[in-house]
Amino acid sequence: MTVNVFLDDYRHCPQGYILAKDIDECIDLLEKYSISHLSLDHDLECKTRNGLMLVRYMVKHKLFAEFITIHSANSVAGKQMFKYLKEAQNENLMPGTIRISLRPLPLR
């Protein structure tokens, strides 16, 4: 079964996505399902477990989606997440076929 996952603890989850409110929920979904689109926030309620920690975990444990979007409004942290994933691709730590985009969403 292929699903779309939206990691965010503040924004409304788009239709057609499963909401993960923290990185543990997101990891659980990555381990259980094939993910088509994974949309990630950086700043989460738990300040010590954020989106950058998640992308590092994903690369280390080879848990990926076909398409990954960083939607964090935190421009510095969002760019760090994007850069980390792109570098992982360049170093062949994750498939080069995975599309990665940086598209910040406003906090509504």
Jmol script that loads the backbone (N, CA, C; Angstrom):
load data "model"
ATOM      1  N   MET A   1       0.842  -1.189   0.000  1.00  0.00           N
ATOM      2  CA  MET A   1       0.000   0.000   0.000  1.00  0.00           C
ATOM      3  C   MET A   1       0.881   1.244   0.000  1.00  0.00           C
ATOM      4  N   THR A   2       0.611   2.158  -0.913  1.00  0.00           N
ATOM      5  CA  THR A   2       1.365   3.406  -1.011  1.00  0.00           C
ATOM      6  C   THR A   2       0.541   4.535  -0.417  1.00  0.00           C
ATOM      7  N   VAL A   3       1.181   5.367   0.422  1.00  0.00           N
ATOM      8  CA  VAL A   3       0.494   6.479   1.076  1.00  0.00           C
ATOM      9  C   VAL A   3       1.320   7.758   0.945  1.00  0.00           C
ATOM     10  N   ASN A   4       0.695   8.876   1.256  1.00  0.00           N
ATOM     11  CA  ASN A   4       1.358  10.174   1.356  1.00  0.00           C
ATOM     12  C   ASN A   4       1.354  10.559   2.833  1.00  0.00           C
ATOM     13  N   VAL A   5       2.450  11.161   3.285  1.00  0.00           N
ATOM     14  CA  VAL A   5       2.580  11.507   4.707  1.00  0.00           C
ATOM     15  C   VAL A   5       2.929  12.988   4.847  1.00  0.00           C
ATOM     16  N   PHE A   6       2.277  13.644   5.802  1.00  0.00           N
ATOM     17  CA  PHE A   6       2.471  15.060   6.093  1.00  0.00           C
ATOM     18  C   PHE A   6       2.919  15.178   7.550  1.00  0.00           C
ATOM     19  N   LEU A   7       4.187  15.532   7.770  1.00  0.00           N
ATOM     20  CA  LEU A   7       4.721  15.698   9.130  1.00  0.00           C
ATOM     21  C   LEU A   7       4.566  17.151   9.549  1.00  0.00           C
ATOM     22  N   ASP A   8       3.704  17.381  10.525  1.00  0.00           N
ATOM     23  CA  ASP A   8       3.484  18.741  11.018  1.00  0.00           C
ATOM     24  C   ASP A   8       2.651  18.663  12.291  1.00  0.00           C
ATOM     25  N   ASP A   9       2.966  19.513  13.233  1.00  0.00           N
ATOM     26  CA  ASP A   9       2.198  19.516  14.487  1.00  0.00           C
ATOM     27  C   ASP A   9       1.311  20.755  14.610  1.00  0.00           C
ATOM     28  N   TYR A  10       1.243  21.569  13.536  1.00  0.00           N
ATOM     29  CA  TYR A  10       0.489  22.817  13.610  1.00  0.00           C
ATOM     30  C   TYR A  10      -0.482  22.987  12.439  1.00  0.00           C
ATOM     31  N   ARG A  11      -0.013  22.779  11.236  1.00  0.00           N
ATOM     32  CA  ARG A  11      -0.836  22.986  10.044  1.00  0.00           C
ATOM     33  C   ARG A  11      -1.860  21.868   9.889  1.00  0.00           C
ATOM     34  N   HIS A  12      -2.908  22.182   9.123  1.00  0.00           N
ATOM     35  CA  HIS A  12      -3.908  21.172   8.783  1.00  0.00           C
ATOM     36  C   HIS A  12      -3.326  20.227   7.756  1.00  0.00           C
ATOM     37  N   CYS A  13      -3.648  18.978   7.884  1.00  0.00           N
ATOM     38  CA  CYS A  13      -3.168  17.952   6.972  1.00  0.00           C
ATOM     39  C   CYS A  13      -3.953  18.032   5.661  1.00  0.00           C
ATOM     40  N   PRO A  14      -3.254  18.077   4.528  1.00  0.00           N
ATOM     41  CA  PRO A  14      -3.961  18.097   3.239  1.00  0.00           C
ATOM     42  C   PRO A  14      -4.733  16.800   3.008  1.00  0.00           C
ATOM     43  N   GLN A  15      -5.797  16.905   2.230  1.00  0.00           N
ATOM     44  CA  GLN A  15      -6.583  15.730   1.883  1.00  0.00           C
ATOM     45  C   GLN A  15      -5.695  14.760   1.103  1.00  0.00           C
ATOM     46  N   GLY A  16      -5.843  13.479   1.413  1.00  0.00           N
ATOM     47  CA  GLY A  16      -5.067  12.457   0.727  1.00  0.00           C
ATOM     48  C   GLY A  16      -3.755  12.124   1.412  1.00  0.00           C
ATOM     49  N   TYR A  17      -3.523  12.718   2.588  1.00  0.00           N
ATOM     50  CA  TYR A  17      -2.287  12.495   3.346  1.00  0.00           C
ATOM     51  C   TYR A  17      -2.614  11.924   4.720  1.00  0.00           C
ATOM     52  N   ILE A  18      -1.663  11.209   5.274  1.00  0.00           N
ATOM     53  CA  ILE A  18      -1.735  10.761   6.660  1.00  0.00           C
ATOM     54  C   ILE A  18      -0.909  11.743   7.478  1.00  0.00           C
ATOM     55  N   LEU A  19      -1.471  12.245   8.565  1.00  0.00           N
ATOM     56  CA  LEU A  19      -0.776  13.195   9.421  1.00  0.00           C
ATOM     57  C   LEU A  19       0.119  12.478  10.419  1.00  0.00           C
ATOM     58  N   ALA A  20       1.368  12.926  10.502  1.00  0.00           N
ATOM     59  CA  ALA A  20       2.293  12.508  11.561  1.00  0.00           C
ATOM     60  C   ALA A  20       2.625  13.776  12.339  1.00  0.00           C
ATOM     61  N   LYS A  21       2.352  13.774  13.637  1.00  0.00           N
ATOM     62  CA  LYS A  21       2.569  14.978  14.440  1.00  0.00           C
ATOM     63  C   LYS A  21       3.964  15.054  15.045  1.00  0.00           C
ATOM     64  N   ASP A  22       4.714  13.951  14.999  1.00  0.00           N
ATOM     65  CA  ASP A  22       6.082  13.968  15.496  1.00  0.00           C
ATOM     66  C   ASP A  22       6.923  12.980  14.686  1.00  0.00           C
ATOM     67  N   ILE A  23       8.233  13.015  14.904  1.00  0.00           N
ATOM     68  CA  ILE A  23       9.092  12.177  14.061  1.00  0.00           C
ATOM     69  C   ILE A  23       8.916  10.689  14.349  1.00  0.00           C
ATOM     70  N   ASP A  24       8.507  10.336  15.557  1.00  0.00           N
ATOM     71  CA  ASP A  24       8.293   8.918  15.857  1.00  0.00           C
ATOM     72  C   ASP A  24       7.118   8.364  15.056  1.00  0.00           C
ATOM     73  N   GLU A  25       6.033   9.140  14.936  1.00  0.00           N
ATOM     74  CA  GLU A  25       4.902   8.720  14.111  1.00  0.00           C
ATOM     75  C   GLU A  25       5.329   8.609  12.652  1.00  0.00           C
ATOM     76  N   CYS A  26       6.152   9.545  12.201  1.00  0.00           N
ATOM     77  CA  CYS A  26       6.613   9.540  10.820  1.00  0.00           C
ATOM     78  C   CYS A  26       7.510   8.325  10.547  1.00  0.00           C
ATOM     79  N   ILE A  27       8.414   8.035  11.449  1.00  0.00           N
ATOM     80  CA  ILE A  27       9.287   6.857  11.295  1.00  0.00           C
ATOM     81  C   ILE A  27       8.452   5.592  11.232  1.00  0.00           C
ATOM     82  N   ASP A  28       7.451   5.494  12.084  1.00  0.00           N
ATOM     83  CA  ASP A  28       6.563   4.328  12.088  1.00  0.00           C
ATOM     84  C   ASP A  28       5.900   4.153  10.718  1.00  0.00           C
ATOM     85  N   LEU A  29       5.422   5.240  10.134  1.00  0.00           N
ATOM     86  CA  LEU A  29       4.787   5.180   8.815  1.00  0.00           C
ATOM     87  C   LEU A  29       5.803   4.805   7.734  1.00  0.00           C
ATOM     88  N   LEU A  30       7.019   5.363   7.817  1.00  0.00           N
ATOM     89  CA  LEU A  30       8.072   5.033   6.847  1.00  0.00           C
ATOM     90  C   LEU A  30       8.440   3.555   6.907  1.00  0.00           C
ATOM     91  N   GLU A  31       8.393   2.988   8.090  1.00  0.00           N
ATOM     92  CA  GLU A  31       8.739   1.571   8.253  1.00  0.00           C
ATOM     93  C   GLU A  31       7.615   0.641   7.793  1.00  0.00           C
ATOM     94  N   LYS A  32       6.358   1.106   7.892  1.00  0.00           N
ATOM     95  CA  LYS A  32       5.207   0.242   7.597  1.00  0.00           C
ATOM     96  C   LYS A  32       4.697   0.333   6.162  1.00  0.00           C
ATOM     97  N   TYR A  33       4.907   1.471   5.510  1.00  0.00           N
ATOM     98  CA  TYR A  33       4.295   1.706   4.203  1.00  0.00           C
ATOM     99  C   TYR A  33       5.319   2.141   3.165  1.00  0.00           C
ATOM    100  N   SER A  34       4.933   1.998   1.933  1.00  0.00           N
ATOM    101  CA  SER A  34       5.656   2.600   0.818  1.00  0.00           C
ATOM    102  C   SER A  34       5.107   4.026   0.718  1.00  0.00           C
ATOM    103  N   ILE A  35       5.976   5.023   0.769  1.00  0.00           N
ATOM    104  CA  ILE A  35       5.540   6.416   0.781  1.00  0.00           C
ATOM    105  C   ILE A  35       5.775   7.031  -0.596  1.00  0.00           C
ATOM    106  N   SER A  36       4.707   7.554  -1.163  1.00  0.00           N
ATOM    107  CA  SER A  36       4.823   8.229  -2.446  1.00  0.00           C
ATOM    108  C   SER A  36       5.355   9.652  -2.223  1.00  0.00           C
ATOM    109  N   HIS A  37       4.632  10.454  -1.424  1.00  0.00           N
ATOM    110  CA  HIS A  37       5.060  11.827  -1.132  1.00  0.00           C
ATOM    111  C   HIS A  37       5.172  12.019   0.372  1.00  0.00           C
ATOM    112  N   LEU A  38       6.314  12.542   0.795  1.00  0.00           N
ATOM    113  CA  LEU A  38       6.574  12.833   2.200  1.00  0.00           C
ATOM    114  C   LEU A  38       6.820  14.328   2.308  1.00  0.00           C
ATOM    115  N   SER A  39       5.964  15.033   3.034  1.00  0.00           N
ATOM    116  CA  SER A  39       6.092  16.476   3.212  1.00  0.00           C
ATOM    117  C   SER A  39       6.488  16.744   4.660  1.00  0.00           C
ATOM    118  N   LEU A  40       7.607  17.455   4.851  1.00  0.00           N
ATOM    119  CA  LEU A  40       8.217  17.566   6.178  1.00  0.00           C
ATOM    120  C   LEU A  40       8.313  18.990   6.700  1.00  0.00           C
ATOM    121  N   ASP A  41       7.987  19.139   7.968  1.00  0.00           N
ATOM    122  CA  ASP A  41       8.209  20.374   8.710  1.00  0.00           C
ATOM    123  C   ASP A  41       9.474  20.179   9.549  1.00  0.00           C
ATOM    124  N   HIS A  42      10.085  21.268   9.963  1.00  0.00           N
ATOM    125  CA  HIS A  42      11.250  21.167  10.843  1.00  0.00           C
ATOM    126  C   HIS A  42      10.857  21.381  12.296  1.00  0.00           C
ATOM    127  N   ASP A  43      10.235  22.510  12.575  1.00  0.00           N
ATOM    128  CA  ASP A  43       9.919  22.875  13.958  1.00  0.00           C
ATOM    129  C   ASP A  43       8.684  22.124  14.427  1.00  0.00           C
ATOM    130  N   LEU A  44       8.892  21.268  15.402  1.00  0.00           N
ATOM    131  CA  LEU A  44       7.803  20.478  15.964  1.00  0.00           C
ATOM    132  C   LEU A  44       7.670  20.800  17.438  1.00  0.00           C
ATOM    133  N   GLU A  45       6.591  20.364  18.054  1.00  0.00           N
ATOM    134  CA  GLU A  45       6.332  20.677  19.461  1.00  0.00           C
ATOM    135  C   GLU A  45       7.492  20.250  20.356  1.00  0.00           C
ATOM    136  N   CYS A  46       8.023  19.060  20.089  1.00  0.00           N
ATOM    137  CA  CYS A  46       9.182  18.597  20.848  1.00  0.00           C
ATOM    138  C   CYS A  46      10.423  19.242  20.240  1.00  0.00           C
ATOM    139  N   LYS A  47      10.979  20.219  20.914  1.00  0.00           N
ATOM    140  CA  LYS A  47      12.081  21.014  20.363  1.00  0.00           C
ATOM    141  C   LYS A  47      13.350  20.202  20.127  1.00  0.00           C
ATOM    142  N   THR A  48      13.500  19.082  20.839  1.00  0.00           N
ATOM    143  CA  THR A  48      14.722  18.289  20.703  1.00  0.00           C
ATOM    144  C   THR A  48      14.611  17.213  19.627  1.00  0.00           C
ATOM    145  N   ARG A  49      13.414  17.016  19.061  1.00  0.00           N
ATOM    146  CA  ARG A  49      13.220  16.003  18.008  1.00  0.00           C
ATOM    147  C   ARG A  49      12.542  16.692  16.827  1.00  0.00           C
ATOM    148  N   ASN A  50      13.363  17.169  15.890  1.00  0.00           N
ATOM    149  CA  ASN A  50      12.864  17.996  14.805  1.00  0.00           C
ATOM    150  C   ASN A  50      13.035  17.325  13.439  1.00  0.00           C
ATOM    151  N   GLY A  51      12.655  18.042  12.401  1.00  0.00           N
ATOM    152  CA  GLY A  51      12.723  17.512  11.052  1.00  0.00           C
ATOM    153  C   GLY A  51      14.126  17.160  10.583  1.00  0.00           C
ATOM    154  N   LEU A  52      15.129  17.918  11.003  1.00  0.00           N
ATOM    155  CA  LEU A  52      16.507  17.596  10.621  1.00  0.00           C
ATOM    156  C   LEU A  52      16.922  16.257  11.231  1.00  0.00           C
ATOM    157  N   MET A  53      16.530  16.016  12.452  1.00  0.00           N
ATOM    158  CA  MET A  53      16.817  14.708  13.071  1.00  0.00           C
ATOM    159  C   MET A  53      16.173  13.594  12.262  1.00  0.00           C
ATOM    160  N   LEU A  54      14.953  13.849  11.778  1.00  0.00           N
ATOM    161  CA  LEU A  54      14.254  12.839  10.995  1.00  0.00           C
ATOM    162  C   LEU A  54      15.000  12.530   9.702  1.00  0.00           C
ATOM    163  N   VAL A  55      15.408  13.548   8.942  1.00  0.00           N
ATOM    164  CA  VAL A  55      16.074  13.254   7.666  1.00  0.00           C
ATOM    165  C   VAL A  55      17.400  12.536   7.900  1.00  0.00           C
ATOM    166  N   ARG A  56      18.090  12.863   8.971  1.00  0.00           N
ATOM    167  CA  ARG A  56      19.330  12.124   9.299  1.00  0.00           C
ATOM    168  C   ARG A  56      19.010  10.656   9.582  1.00  0.00           C
ATOM    169  N   TYR A  57      17.946  10.409  10.334  1.00  0.00           N
ATOM    170  CA  TYR A  57      17.519   9.039  10.638  1.00  0.00           C
ATOM    171  C   TYR A  57      17.121   8.305   9.363  1.00  0.00           C
ATOM    172  N   MET A  58      16.382   8.998   8.489  1.00  0.00           N
ATOM    173  CA  MET A  58      15.949   8.388   7.237  1.00  0.00           C
ATOM    174  C   MET A  58      17.141   7.921   6.403  1.00  0.00           C
ATOM    175  N   VAL A  59      18.149   8.765   6.279  1.00  0.00           N
ATOM    176  CA  VAL A  59      19.326   8.409   5.483  1.00  0.00           C
ATOM    177  C   VAL A  59      20.070   7.254   6.142  1.00  0.00           C
ATOM    178  N   LYS A  60      20.266   7.336   7.438  1.00  0.00           N
ATOM    179  CA  LYS A  60      20.998   6.285   8.157  1.00  0.00           C
ATOM    180  C   LYS A  60      20.314   4.925   8.018  1.00  0.00           C
ATOM    181  N   HIS A  61      18.979   4.917   8.082  1.00  0.00           N
ATOM    182  CA  HIS A  61      18.222   3.663   8.068  1.00  0.00           C
ATOM    183  C   HIS A  61      17.590   3.344   6.710  1.00  0.00           C
ATOM    184  N   LYS A  62      17.932   4.173   5.711  1.00  0.00           N
ATOM    185  CA  LYS A  62      17.458   3.953   4.340  1.00  0.00           C
ATOM    186  C   LYS A  62      15.929   3.864   4.258  1.00  0.00           C
ATOM    187  N   LEU A  63      15.279   4.842   4.859  1.00  0.00           N
ATOM    188  CA  LEU A  63      13.819   4.960   4.829  1.00  0.00           C
ATOM    189  C   LEU A  63      13.475   6.182   3.979  1.00  0.00           C
ATOM    190  N   PHE A  64      12.947   5.943   2.775  1.00  0.00           N
ATOM    191  CA  PHE A  64      12.729   7.045   1.857  1.00  0.00           C
ATOM    192  C   PHE A  64      11.333   7.038   1.266  1.00  0.00           C
ATOM    193  N   ALA A  65      11.020   8.102   0.579  1.00  0.00           N
ATOM    194  CA  ALA A  65       9.790   8.245  -0.189  1.00  0.00           C
ATOM    195  C   ALA A  65      10.196   8.530  -1.628  1.00  0.00           C
ATOM    196  N   GLU A  66       9.253   8.391  -2.538  1.00  0.00           N
ATOM    197  CA  GLU A  66       9.544   8.690  -3.940  1.00  0.00           C
ATOM    198  C   GLU A  66       9.794  10.181  -4.138  1.00  0.00           C
ATOM    199  N   PHE A  67       9.088  11.007  -3.375  1.00  0.00           N
ATOM    200  CA  PHE A  67       9.166  12.457  -3.499  1.00  0.00           C
ATOM    201  C   PHE A  67       9.138  13.046  -2.092  1.00  0.00           C
ATOM    202  N   ILE A  68      10.087  13.915  -1.775  1.00  0.00           N
ATOM    203  CA  ILE A  68      10.178  14.532  -0.449  1.00  0.00           C
ATOM    204  C   ILE A  68      10.128  16.045  -0.614  1.00  0.00           C
ATOM    205  N   THR A  69       9.203  16.667   0.112  1.00  0.00           N
ATOM    206  CA  THR A  69       9.092  18.124   0.126  1.00  0.00           C
ATOM    207  C   THR A  69       9.402  18.607   1.537  1.00  0.00           C
ATOM    208  N   ILE A  70      10.237  19.626   1.627  1.00  0.00           N
ATOM    209  CA  ILE A  70      10.474  20.301   2.911  1.00  0.00           C
ATOM    210  C   ILE A  70       9.551  21.517   2.889  1.00  0.00           C
ATOM    211  N   HIS A  71       8.546  21.531   3.770  1.00  0.00           N
ATOM    212  CA  HIS A  71       7.589  22.633   3.780  1.00  0.00           C
ATOM    213  C   HIS A  71       7.752  23.572   4.978  1.00  0.00           C
ATOM    214  N   SER A  72       8.824  23.441   5.727  1.00  0.00           N
ATOM    215  CA  SER A  72       9.046  24.239   6.927  1.00  0.00           C
ATOM    216  C   SER A  72       9.116  25.735   6.616  1.00  0.00           C
ATOM    217  N   ALA A  73       8.445  26.539   7.445  1.00  0.00           N
ATOM    218  CA  ALA A  73       8.524  27.998   7.326  1.00  0.00           C
ATOM    219  C   ALA A  73       9.824  28.525   7.938  1.00  0.00           C
ATOM    220  N   ASN A  74      10.534  27.680   8.676  1.00  0.00           N
ATOM    221  CA  ASN A  74      11.836  28.041   9.242  1.00  0.00           C
ATOM    222  C   ASN A  74      12.854  27.943   8.106  1.00  0.00           C
ATOM    223  N   SER A  75      13.185  29.076   7.503  1.00  0.00           N
ATOM    224  CA  SER A  75      13.995  29.066   6.286  1.00  0.00           C
ATOM    225  C   SER A  75      15.390  28.471   6.500  1.00  0.00           C
ATOM    226  N   VAL A  76      16.009  28.776   7.609  1.00  0.00           N
ATOM    227  CA  VAL A  76      17.356  28.257   7.861  1.00  0.00           C
ATOM    228  C   VAL A  76      17.321  26.737   8.051  1.00  0.00           C
ATOM    229  N   ALA A  77      16.423  26.269   8.899  1.00  0.00           N
ATOM    230  CA  ALA A  77      16.333  24.833   9.176  1.00  0.00           C
ATOM    231  C   ALA A  77      15.831  24.062   7.963  1.00  0.00           C
ATOM    232  N   GLY A  78      14.875  24.631   7.227  1.00  0.00           N
ATOM    233  CA  GLY A  78      14.377  23.977   6.021  1.00  0.00           C
ATOM    234  C   GLY A  78      15.490  23.785   5.003  1.00  0.00           C
ATOM    235  N   LYS A  79      16.314  24.809   4.829  1.00  0.00           N
ATOM    236  CA  LYS A  79      17.454  24.710   3.898  1.00  0.00           C
ATOM    237  C   LYS A  79      18.454  23.666   4.375  1.00  0.00           C
ATOM    238  N   GLN A  80      18.653  23.553   5.691  1.00  0.00           N
ATOM    239  CA  GLN A  80      19.562  22.524   6.230  1.00  0.00           C
ATOM    240  C   GLN A  80      19.048  21.129   5.889  1.00  0.00           C
ATOM    241  N   MET A  81      17.735  20.913   6.047  1.00  0.00           N
ATOM    242  CA  MET A  81      17.143  19.613   5.735  1.00  0.00           C
ATOM    243  C   MET A  81      17.311  19.295   4.255  1.00  0.00           C
ATOM    244  N   PHE A  82      16.999  20.265   3.400  1.00  0.00           N
ATOM    245  CA  PHE A  82      17.117  20.101   1.959  1.00  0.00           C
ATOM    246  C   PHE A  82      18.564  19.782   1.578  1.00  0.00           C
ATOM    247  N   LYS A  83      19.490  20.567   2.102  1.00  0.00           N
ATOM    248  CA  LYS A  83      20.917  20.381   1.806  1.00  0.00           C
ATOM    249  C   LYS A  83      21.391  18.999   2.263  1.00  0.00           C
ATOM    250  N   TYR A  84      20.961  18.566   3.432  1.00  0.00           N
ATOM    251  CA  TYR A  84      21.370  17.254   3.946  1.00  0.00           C
ATOM    252  C   TYR A  84      20.914  16.139   3.004  1.00  0.00           C
ATOM    253  N   LEU A  85      19.670  16.215   2.547  1.00  0.00           N
ATOM    254  CA  LEU A  85      19.150  15.190   1.642  1.00  0.00           C
ATOM    255  C   LEU A  85      19.860  15.226   0.295  1.00  0.00           C
ATOM    256  N   LYS A  86      20.106  16.417  -0.252  1.00  0.00           N
ATOM    257  CA  LYS A  86      20.794  16.532  -1.538  1.00  0.00           C
ATOM    258  C   LYS A  86      22.230  15.992  -1.437  1.00  0.00           C
ATOM    259  N   GLU A  87      22.909  16.281  -0.334  1.00  0.00           N
ATOM    260  CA  GLU A  87      24.266  15.766  -0.136  1.00  0.00           C
ATOM    261  C   GLU A  87      24.249  14.247   0.002  1.00  0.00           C
ATOM    262  N   ALA A  88      23.240  13.710   0.658  1.00  0.00           N
ATOM    263  CA  ALA A  88      23.112  12.255   0.786  1.00  0.00           C
ATOM    264  C   ALA A  88      22.949  11.630  -0.596  1.00  0.00           C
ATOM    265  N   GLN A  89      22.206  12.287  -1.463  1.00  0.00           N
ATOM    266  CA  GLN A  89      22.069  11.794  -2.841  1.00  0.00           C
ATOM    267  C   GLN A  89      23.413  11.857  -3.569  1.00  0.00           C
ATOM    268  N   ASN A  90      24.100  12.972  -3.430  1.00  0.00           N
ATOM    269  CA  ASN A  90      25.389  13.140  -4.113  1.00  0.00           C
ATOM    270  C   ASN A  90      26.421  12.129  -3.645  1.00  0.00           C
ATOM    271  N   GLU A  91      26.302  11.689  -2.402  1.00  0.00           N
ATOM    272  CA  GLU A  91      27.236  10.703  -1.835  1.00  0.00           C
ATOM    273  C   GLU A  91      26.708   9.279  -1.985  1.00  0.00           C
ATOM    274  N   ASN A  92      25.617   9.121  -2.750  1.00  0.00           N
ATOM    275  CA  ASN A  92      24.996   7.812  -2.992  1.00  0.00           C
ATOM    276  C   ASN A  92      24.520   7.122  -1.713  1.00  0.00           C
ATOM    277  N   LEU A  93      24.127   7.913  -0.724  1.00  0.00           N
ATOM    278  CA  LEU A  93      23.573   7.366   0.507  1.00  0.00           C
ATOM    279  C   LEU A  93      22.057   7.197   0.403  1.00  0.00           C
ATOM    280  N   MET A  94      21.494   7.780  -0.640  1.00  0.00           N
ATOM    281  CA  MET A  94      20.075   7.599  -0.947  1.00  0.00           C
ATOM    282  C   MET A  94      19.923   7.645  -2.464  1.00  0.00           C
ATOM    283  N   PRO A  95      18.895   7.001  -2.985  1.00  0.00           N
ATOM    284  CA  PRO A  95      18.735   6.935  -4.436  1.00  0.00           C
ATOM    285  C   PRO A  95      18.639   8.311  -5.099  1.00  0.00           C
ATOM    286  N   GLY A  96      19.306   8.451  -6.220  1.00  0.00           N
ATOM    287  CA  GLY A  96      19.264   9.695  -6.971  1.00  0.00           C
ATOM    288  C   GLY A  96      17.935   9.932  -7.655  1.00  0.00           C
ATOM    289  N   THR A  97      17.087   8.917  -7.699  1.00  0.00           N
ATOM    290  CA  THR A  97      15.772   9.038  -8.336  1.00  0.00           C
ATOM    291  C   THR A  97      14.742   9.728  -7.451  1.00  0.00           C
ATOM    292  N   ILE A  98      15.046   9.878  -6.181  1.00  0.00           N
ATOM    293  CA  ILE A  98      14.116  10.546  -5.258  1.00  0.00           C
ATOM    294  C   ILE A  98      14.128  12.046  -5.552  1.00  0.00           C
ATOM    295  N   ARG A  99      12.939  12.591  -5.781  1.00  0.00           N
ATOM    296  CA  ARG A  99      12.818  14.030  -6.018  1.00  0.00           C
ATOM    297  C   ARG A  99      12.712  14.739  -4.667  1.00  0.00           C
ATOM    298  N   ILE A 100      13.474  15.818  -4.526  1.00  0.00           N
ATOM    299  CA  ILE A 100      13.494  16.577  -3.279  1.00  0.00           C
ATOM    300  C   ILE A 100      13.205  18.043  -3.618  1.00  0.00           C
ATOM    301  N   SER A 101      12.257  18.639  -2.884  1.00  0.00           N
ATOM    302  CA  SER A 101      11.976  20.052  -3.135  1.00  0.00           C
ATOM    303  C   SER A 101      11.865  20.809  -1.817  1.00  0.00           C
ATOM    304  N   LEU A 102      12.137  22.100  -1.903  1.00  0.00           N
ATOM    305  CA  LEU A 102      12.031  23.003  -0.761  1.00  0.00           C
ATOM    306  C   LEU A 102      10.927  23.994  -1.099  1.00  0.00           C
ATOM    307  N   ARG A 103       9.783  23.857  -0.419  1.00  0.00           N
ATOM    308  CA  ARG A 103       8.623  24.717  -0.669  1.00  0.00           C
ATOM    309  C   ARG A 103       7.991  25.119   0.657  1.00  0.00           C
ATOM    310  N   PRO A 104       8.514  26.168   1.272  1.00  0.00           N
ATOM    311  CA  PRO A 104       7.964  26.595   2.563  1.00  0.00           C
ATOM    312  C   PRO A 104       6.470  26.934   2.486  1.00  0.00           C
ATOM    313  N   LEU A 105       5.744  26.504   3.497  1.00  0.00           N
ATOM    314  CA  LEU A 105       4.323  26.833   3.629  1.00  0.00           C
ATOM    315  C   LEU A 105       4.163  27.839   4.756  1.00  0.00           C
ATOM    316  N   PRO A 106       3.278  28.827   4.575  1.00  0.00           N
ATOM    317  CA  PRO A 106       3.042  29.770   5.672  1.00  0.00           C
ATOM    318  C   PRO A 106       2.351  29.090   6.846  1.00  0.00           C
ATOM    319  N   LEU A 107       2.572  29.635   8.011  1.00  0.00           N
ATOM    320  CA  LEU A 107       1.853  29.144   9.202  1.00  0.00           C
ATOM    321  C   LEU A 107       0.490  29.812   9.188  1.00  0.00           C
ATOM    322  N   ARG A 108      -0.551  29.026   9.130  1.00  0.00           N
ATOM    323  CA  ARG A 108      -1.904  29.614   9.053  1.00  0.00           C
ATOM    324  C   ARG A 108      -2.619  29.464  10.365  1.00  0.00           C
TER     325      ARG A 108
END
end "model"
wireframe off; spacefill off
backbone 0.3
color backbone group
